[in-house]
Amino acid sequence: MTPQPHATKVQLSSSTDYRENYANSVQVRVSLWDFFLSFGTINQSGADSVTIVNYQGIFLSPQQAKALANLLSQNVTQYEATFGEIKLEPQQQGNVIQ
């Protein structure tokens, strides 16, 4: 019999500059080496005028980006099973959906 590996104990802590913010805009840029997520808020100042204020950019490795995509997919599935389907009404600006 091979011994079973022990579960890794994970301890979470927050740095002194940790902050939580609301984002209703996430833009993604991809390169060979990483994914870049830029978080911000959209403000509509007129019928045909939108301002996006970005406040945080995060670089992820391709592996971390895929792991995040899997986690988000699992959580959206669980959310919809509990609360119902999430309907999207995209506002298209060229090829970008905000």
Secondary structure in CASP SS format (residue, H / E / C, confidence):
PFRMAT SS
TARGET T0000
AUTHOR 0000-0000-0000
METHOD secondary structure of the structure
MODEL  1
M C 1.00
T C 1.00
P C 1.00
Q C 1.00
P C 1.00
H C 1.00
A C 1.00
T C 1.00
K C 1.00
V C 1.00
Q C 1.00
L C 1.00
S C 1.00
S C 1.00
S C 1.00
T C 1.00
D C 1.00
Y C 1.00
R C 1.00
E C 1.00
N C 1.00
Y C 1.00
A C 1.00
N C 1.00
S E 1.00
V E 1.00
Q E 1.00
V E 1.00
R E 1.00
V E 1.00
S C 1.00
L C 1.00
W C 1.00
D C 1.00
F E 1.00
F E 1.00
L E 1.00
S E 1.00
F E 1.00
G E 1.00
T E 1.00
I E 1.00
N E 1.00
Q E 1.00
S E 1.00
G E 1.00
A C 1.00
D C 1.00
S E 1.00
V E 1.00
T E 1.00
I E 1.00
V E 1.00
N E 1.00
Y E 1.00
Q E 1.00
G E 1.00
I E 1.00
F E 1.00
L E 1.00
S C 1.00
P H 1.00
Q H 1.00
Q H 1.00
A H 1.00
K H 1.00
A H 1.00
L H 1.00
A H 1.00
N H 1.00
L H 1.00
L H 1.00
S H 1.00
Q H 1.00
N H 1.00
V H 1.00
T H 1.00
Q H 1.00
Y H 1.00
E H 1.00
A H 1.00
T H 1.00
F H 1.00
G C 1.00
E C 1.00
I C 1.00
K C 1.00
L C 1.00
E C 1.00
P C 1.00
Q C 1.00
Q E 1.00
Q E 1.00
G C 1.00
N C 1.00
V E 1.00
I E 1.00
Q C 1.00
END
